[in-house]
Amino acid sequence: MGENAMQARIEASAITPVLEQLRERFGQRFSTAPAILERHGQDESYHTPMPPDGVVFAASTEDVAEVVRLCAEHRVPVIPFGTGTSLEGHIGALAGGISIDLSQMNNILEVNAEDLDCRVEAGVTRKQLNTHLRDQGLFFPIDPGADASIGGMAATRASGTNAVRYGTMRENVLSLTVVTASGEIIRTAQRARKSSAGYDLTRLFVGSEGTLGVITEVALKLYGIPEATSAAVCQFGDLESAINTVILTIQSGIPMARIELLNDSQMEACIRFSGLEGYEKKPTLFFEFHGSETGVKEQAEAVEAIAGEFGGSAFQWAEKAEDRNKLWEARHNVHYAIKSMRPDCEVMATDICVPISRLAEAILEAEKDLAATGLKAGIVGHVGDGNFHVGYCIDPKNKEEVEAAKGHNERMVMRAIAAGGTCTGEHGVGQGKIRYMEAEHGAALGAMKAIKQALDPLGIMNPGKVLPA
């Protein structure tokens, strides 16, 4: 359980009538089977599994509203569940309660090709959406790696490898349908690309991690599939040269689609795990360029020249779709590549984000500090926007390793905040980053707590996440 998220578990006398009514109402779409409960209390993080008392497989927004109203009546916690791929303990039922599984709400409700937008149910996954859009020459670019649900991506303000060009979920969500803590159904905005009418409720719920309401539908911006796409890999003699290449590329205004950094340890793990041939154990940049044939060629030539200034190797190109897919699959599988470093390894993943001018300092200090701990770990980052991750390869039963990883994470986070950065660029707060919220937000944390109190006065929405008690 998260260090700052200890919650008193709801008493049986309070939960029993809720379980009975849910079983009567939802039949086979309600479960208290131990295996189902366990699955809905564990995400991809290192946090201790905390199963709920029951799981409802919702089929509609009205189902969700009905569950929330019942839970509000009995003051029972509600925990939204998408695909379970989050990384900071977002879905653990710290106080027990009811998990609402939105995976069956997977309908693509409308695609407005002329307006470049769509509306989907929260359980639609990003791969499902892009498969549906492909024949219309459109795509949704936010790519956190895992085949996450769109609702979960909105709830955690996800981003990923394309964020340097296309932005994060914050910039790409037009409106939401949300079930509030009282069970009321609201829509946060219309389809228009901009509005000056009232408070920006969409941005309030994007990133709220289920603590203010349950997202059931999402309207998204779409983009045309680029005329040309090419990818390249460049390797460097040292990490600083790779980072400086990124910084100069961004400062030069070159419209990169993706720039991904892997340090030598992470690259070694990826070569072995993903069968990447022809590469060395060196700090490495993966690039991707989108645009017209001429534009992509010009972008690539400009970046290759910058890389050459810092001693980068000649670009190794992956122009065929299957080669690009293999390259990016290797990048997305870094979690499993780290896990393969040793037989008893579990991955403790963390991320920070800093202003681009402080990126080199942040990564080099993190790597130096990491070497002093003696831990095995990989560093990988969406460095085009100052965001990078550390994946610690630890034995969760080894207290010294766990504490060493937590200590390194804390030092890295506090350095990021001191540099004008954040404790998490895209993983979200969950239960794992609560302890840093006051250091990052100061007096603004009081305003956040006031919003939480106003929208969830009973404190039933995903308790123990985002805000310190």
Summary of the structure (lengths in Angstrom):
residues: 469
radius of gyration: 22.2
end to end distance: 14.4
largest distance: 68.8
contacts: 1700
relative contact order: 0.13
helix: 41%
strand: 21%
